[in-house]
């Protein structure tokens, strides 16, 4: 009898120890349920062999009110379709097409470190890069290069239409740091560098920016989201006497997510879909004349 009791006590102790070990086992934290928050990338890189499809759409601005149903019938809408794939652990590659500027983009993201449940690694860090190719006809460009004179009017000059393929390229690179605080709050900060190979005579080729994201969970599947992207007006980096009137982009949204889907609806003053476009070319404020309704849908498949 004593041996039986001793055996039961030892067995209970062993199982308790195993369960305690499993309970304290560290694992990577999923900071964001989607690799997008509106137009911005998060530090999230999904498991190897995951394929993602993104539909991003913005309607026209809401300044016409009900006459065009808060921009839904507006002519200034924009759309992007994108594919993302994880060919190896921690690496995401992607490509997309965008209505604005008929752009084609190639992008990649790499997760350097991931936050762990025991907080031994307190943050997640990822790097992200995009190459965009402007697909418009050559007549849509103002080169910013040497101009040739109009012989009939010496006071006027025409842009030189010597557009090369690489003139159409623009680049965006970013370092992102995020942290999840409990089950209800996740934040991300980032710094970026944007470069356009060719710009207007009144524009800059290079721009540095700061970025912030936040997600506040309000139910098991729903979250409120916030985006802020700030182009920095650095005179020493600008090629102009006065730095162009860059405007920060802001987005307020609501996200519903499942294991394979994330649906986000939002309002934003960012007219573009690609980060370099929003950083370099936004001149609208977050007001009635500048904001528009949009949505982002992502779908995942595991192979």
Buried (B, 14 or more C-beta within 10 A) or exposed (E): EEEEEEEEEEEEEEEEEEEEEEEEEEEEBEBBBBBBBBBBBBBBBBEBEBBBEBBBBBBBBBBBEEEBBBBEEBEEBBBBBBEBBBEEEBBBBBBBBBBBBEBBBEBBBBBEBBBBEEEEBEBBBBBBBBBBBBEEEEEEBBBBEEBEEEEEEEEEEEBEEEBEEEBBBBBBBBBBBBBBEEEEEBBBBBBBBBBBBBBEEEBBBBBBBBBBBBBBBEEEBEBEBBBBBBBBBEEEEBBEEEBBEBBBBBBBBBBBBEEEBBBBBBBBBBBBBBBBBBBBBBEBEBEEEBBBBBBBBBEBEEE
